[in-house]
Amino acid sequence: MPGRYYEEFEVGETIEHAKRRTVSESDNQTFCDMTMNQQPLHLDAEFAEETQFGGRLVNGLYTMSLAVGLSIPDTTDGTIVANLSYDNVEHPNPVFHGDTIYARTTVTDKRETSDGERGIVEMHVETYKVESEGEDTLVCEFDRTALSLKREYAE
Protein backbone atom coordinates (compact mmCIF):
# COMPACT_ATOMS: atom_id res chain seq x y z
CA MET A 1 0.00 0.00 0.00
CA PRO A 2 1.43 3.39 -0.91
CA GLY A 3 1.80 6.25 1.54
CA ARG A 4 -0.51 9.21 1.72
CA TYR A 5 -0.87 12.04 -0.71
CA TYR A 6 -0.86 15.58 0.66
CA GLU A 7 -4.67 15.75 0.76
CA GLU A 8 -4.87 12.61 2.88
CA PHE A 9 -2.92 14.03 5.83
CA GLU A 10 -5.05 15.58 8.59
CA VAL A 11 -3.47 18.02 11.03
CA GLY A 12 -3.74 16.61 14.54
CA GLU A 13 -4.13 12.97 13.54
CA THR A 14 -1.85 10.37 15.09
CA ILE A 15 -0.80 7.40 12.98
CA GLU A 16 0.09 4.26 14.92
CA HIS A 17 2.63 2.28 12.88
CA ALA A 18 2.07 -1.47 13.21
CA LYS A 19 5.57 -2.53 12.18
CA ARG A 20 8.07 -3.21 14.94
CA ARG A 21 11.69 -4.24 14.97
CA THR A 22 13.86 -5.94 17.55
CA VAL A 23 17.31 -4.38 17.31
CA SER A 24 20.14 -6.90 17.12
CA GLU A 25 23.81 -6.57 17.91
CA SER A 26 24.44 -7.12 14.20
CA ASP A 27 22.13 -4.20 13.27
CA ASN A 28 24.07 -1.87 15.55
CA GLN A 29 27.49 -3.13 14.43
CA THR A 30 26.59 -2.86 10.74
CA PHE A 31 25.20 0.66 11.11
CA CYS A 32 28.30 1.79 13.02
CA ASP A 33 30.56 0.20 10.38
CA MET A 34 28.65 1.76 7.48
CA THR A 35 28.76 5.23 9.05
CA MET A 36 32.35 4.87 10.31
CA ASN A 37 31.20 5.55 13.87
CA GLN A 38 33.53 3.60 16.14
CA GLN A 39 32.25 5.03 19.44
CA PRO A 40 33.18 2.42 22.08
CA LEU A 41 29.87 3.00 23.89
CA HIS A 42 28.23 1.29 20.90
CA LEU A 43 30.83 -1.37 20.14
CA ASP A 44 33.11 -2.22 23.08
CA ALA A 45 31.34 -4.39 25.67
CA GLU A 46 34.06 -3.98 28.33
CA PHE A 47 34.13 -0.20 27.93
CA ALA A 48 30.33 0.10 27.93
CA GLU A 49 29.92 -2.08 31.05
CA GLU A 50 31.87 0.53 33.02
CA THR A 51 29.53 3.39 32.01
CA GLN A 52 26.33 4.53 33.69
CA PHE A 53 24.42 2.41 31.15
CA GLY A 54 26.09 -0.88 32.09
CA GLY A 55 26.27 -2.11 28.50
CA ARG A 56 26.50 -1.18 24.84
CA LEU A 57 23.97 1.28 23.50
CA VAL A 58 22.40 1.13 20.07
CA ASN A 59 23.57 4.08 17.96
CA GLY A 60 20.99 6.86 18.32
CA LEU A 61 21.12 7.69 14.62
CA TYR A 62 20.22 4.09 13.87
CA THR A 63 17.25 4.36 16.22
CA MET A 64 16.12 7.53 14.45
CA SER A 65 16.64 6.02 10.98
CA LEU A 66 14.73 2.93 11.99
CA ALA A 67 11.86 5.10 13.23
CA VAL A 68 11.73 6.85 9.85
CA GLY A 69 11.73 3.48 8.09
CA LEU A 70 8.96 2.11 10.31
CA SER A 71 6.82 5.17 9.54
CA ILE A 72 7.34 5.39 5.76
CA PRO A 73 4.71 2.81 4.65
CA ASP A 74 1.94 4.72 6.45
CA THR A 75 3.09 8.22 5.52
CA THR A 76 5.17 8.91 2.42
CA ASP A 77 5.92 5.61 0.65
CA GLY A 78 5.76 6.45 -3.06
CA THR A 79 4.07 9.81 -2.45
CA ILE A 80 7.03 11.93 -1.42
CA VAL A 81 9.05 14.39 -3.48
CA ALA A 82 11.71 14.90 -0.79
CA ASN A 83 12.39 14.95 2.93
CA LEU A 84 13.08 18.60 3.70
CA SER A 85 14.28 18.39 7.29
CA TYR A 86 14.62 16.50 10.53
CA ASP A 87 14.57 18.81 13.53
CA ASN A 88 14.42 18.81 17.33
CA VAL A 89 15.89 15.32 17.67
CA GLU A 90 15.96 13.98 21.22
CA HIS A 91 17.03 10.64 22.70
CA PRO A 92 15.60 10.68 26.24
CA ASN A 93 16.32 6.99 26.97
CA PRO A 94 18.77 4.41 25.61
CA VAL A 95 18.13 1.46 23.31
CA PHE A 96 19.99 -1.81 23.94
CA HIS A 97 20.53 -4.90 21.82
CA GLY A 98 17.35 -6.99 21.99
CA ASP A 99 14.97 -4.06 22.51
CA THR A 100 11.90 -3.96 20.30
CA ILE A 101 10.90 -0.54 19.02
CA TYR A 102 7.93 0.98 17.26
CA ALA A 103 6.90 4.47 16.13
CA ARG A 104 3.92 6.75 15.96
CA THR A 105 3.54 9.90 13.90
CA THR A 106 1.40 12.96 14.61
CA VAL A 107 0.71 15.38 11.76
CA THR A 108 1.43 18.84 13.18
CA ASP A 109 0.98 21.11 10.15
CA LYS A 110 0.54 21.15 6.39
CA ARG A 111 0.46 23.76 3.66
CA GLU A 112 0.36 23.85 -0.12
CA THR A 113 3.38 24.93 -2.14
CA SER A 114 3.13 28.23 -4.01
CA ASP A 115 2.41 26.44 -7.30
CA GLY A 116 -0.41 24.44 -5.66
CA GLU A 117 0.87 21.16 -7.11
CA ARG A 118 2.45 19.75 -3.93
CA GLY A 119 2.30 20.25 -0.22
CA ILE A 120 4.58 20.44 2.79
CA VAL A 121 3.66 18.13 5.66
CA GLU A 122 5.14 18.52 9.12
CA MET A 123 5.11 15.50 11.43
CA HIS A 124 6.27 14.68 14.94
CA VAL A 125 7.62 11.14 15.24
CA GLU A 126 7.88 9.36 18.59
CA THR A 127 9.76 6.09 18.99
CA TYR A 128 9.20 3.72 21.89
CA LYS A 129 10.77 0.54 23.18
CA VAL A 130 8.42 -2.17 24.34
CA GLU A 131 8.59 -2.88 28.06
CA SER A 132 7.50 -6.22 29.52
CA GLU A 133 5.76 -4.45 32.39
CA GLY A 134 4.24 -0.99 32.59
CA GLU A 135 4.26 1.75 29.98
CA ASP A 136 6.57 1.61 26.98
CA THR A 137 9.58 3.94 27.10
CA LEU A 138 10.14 6.90 24.78
CA VAL A 139 13.61 6.49 23.23
CA CYS A 140 13.65 8.99 20.36
CA GLU A 141 11.51 11.82 19.06
CA PHE A 142 11.93 14.32 16.25
CA ASP A 143 10.11 16.53 13.77
CA ARG A 144 10.11 15.54 10.11
CA THR A 145 9.13 17.81 7.23
CA ALA A 146 8.31 16.27 3.86
CA LEU A 147 7.39 17.64 0.45
CA SER A 148 4.45 15.51 -0.61
CA LEU A 149 2.73 14.90 -3.91
CA LYS A 150 -0.89 15.82 -4.46
CA ARG A 151 -2.89 12.97 -5.96
CA GLU A 152 -3.99 14.90 -9.06
CA TYR A 153 -0.37 15.78 -9.94
CA ALA A 154 1.18 12.43 -9.03
CA GLU A 155 1.70 11.12 -12.54
N, C-alpha and C positions, 0 to 999 in steps of 0.2 A: 504494500500500500504506500503510495507516495505521501510526502509531507503535505502541509497546508499551504494554500495560496494566501496571499495577503488578506483577501476578503474573509477568509475563514478563521482568522485570529480574532479573538474577542478580548479587549482590555479587561483585566481583572480575573480572567479564567485561569485555573490551575490545571495543568496536564500532568497526570500521574503516569509515569513511564513504567510499563510492566517489565521490561527487560532488567535483569540483574546480572552482576558478574562477581564471582569470587576471585579475588586478586591472588595470584600465585607468586612464589619467589621468582619463577622464571619470567613472569610478566615484568616485574620490577627490574630484574637484572637486564633484560632485553631493552627496556626503555632507557635505563641508565647508559647502557652501551651505545645505543643508537644516538643518544643526545650528548654523548661524551661527558656525562655527569658522573664523576667518580667519588662523590661525597661518601665518606665512610659510614655515615649514619644510615645510608641506604644499603650499603654493600658489605660492610665488615661486621660480622656478628660479634666478635670480641669487643671491638670499639663500641658498638651500639649498646651492648649489655651494660656498659659502665655509665651510660647516660641516664637522664631522668626518665627516659622512655623504656629502658630495660630490654630493648631489642631493636632490630632494624625497622625503619619506617619505609613505607611505600613512598616513592617520589611524589611530591604534591602536584607536580605538573602532569604526571601520569593520571592521578586521581581526577584532575580537572579535565584532561583530554578524554578520559573514559566517560565522565559525566556528559560531555558534549556528544560523544558517540552514542550513549544510551538514549539521549534525547532526540537525535536526528530523525529517526523514523516517524516520530509523532509531530515533528515541527517542520523541518525544512528539507527533507529528503526529496530531491528532484525538483524542488520549487524555489530554490535559492539562487540568487545571482552572485552574492558574496557575503561572507561574514565581514562586518565593518569594524567591530571591536569586541574586546573582552575587558571588562572594567571591574573595579572594586572586588578583586579576588581575595578571599579569606579562607584560611585553613584552621578552623578553631579547634579541631581534634585530629589526632593522628590516625592513619590507616596502617594496619599490619598485614603481613602475609596471612592469607586465609580469611580475611574479612570479606564479607559480601556487601556490595554497595548497589544503590539504586538512586535515581534522580527524579526530581519533579520540577516543572517549569511553570512560572507564573508570567503571563503576558502583562507587562507594565505600561506599555504605550505603543502606539502605531500612528503612522502618518504617511500620506501619499507623497511620492516624489513630485518635483515641479512639473514634469512632463505628464504625470497622471498614469503612467504605464506600469509603475512598480510601487512598492511601498517599503517603508522602513519599520521593522518590528523590533521592539525592545522587550527583552525577557530577563527574568531573574531565575537562575538555576540553583537549586539546592541539592546537595548530594549527602546521602545518609549511609551509615553502615548499620547493618542489621544486628541487633542485640538479642541474645537468647532470652533475656528477661528485661522487662521495662520498656521504656521508649527507645526508639532508634536514635543514634547519635549523629548530629550534623558534623560532617568532616570537611566540606568544601562548599562555598557559595560564591557566585559571581553574576555579573550582568553581561548579557550577550546581545549585541545589536546585529541584525541581519537585514540585508536588502533582498526583498522577496518579490517573486513574480506575481502579477495579477493573472487570474485564470484566462481572461480574454486576450491577453498578450503573450501567453505562454508558448505559443508555437511560432 
